[in-house]
Amino acid sequence: MSTLTLAELRPGKPARVQSFSKSQTPEEEVFLERLMQMGMLEGSEVEMIKEAPFGGAVVVSCRGTLLALRTSEAKRVMVQEL
């Protein structure tokens, strides 16, 4: 099992959230808090559903909810492939 960012996870692959990168700005802190409010917590199982071409947004499933994230946001979530 390897550790990678959520942005590096391939579509159809499940993973478990390991950690979140440290916030550098208040806006990043708000973003991470929002992710946690939507159920993406350390230990949560996620699955990459779809990636937009050319490094656009990604769609992930977490606890029955589909979340669309910018690639830059997905790079802040560290996951371990299952």
JOPE-V306376 format. One record per backbone hydrogen bond with DSSP energy under -0.5 kcal/mol. NH is the residue of the N-H (numbers start at 1). CO is the residue of the C=O. Records with the same first field share a line. If there is no record, write none. Layout:
NH=CO + CO
This chain:
4=79
6=74 + 77
7=74
8=5
9=5 + 6
12=48
13=10
15=46
16=80
17=44
18=78
19=78
21=76
29=25
30=26
31=27
32=28
33=29
34=30
35=31
36=32
37=33
38=34
39=36
40=35
41=39
43=17
44=41
46=15
47=61
48=13
49=59
50=59
52=57
55=52
56=52 + 53
58=69
59=50
60=67
61=47
62=65
63=45
65=62
67=60 + 65
69=58 + 67
74=70
75=71
76=73
77=74
78=19 + 76
79=4
80=16
81=2
82=14
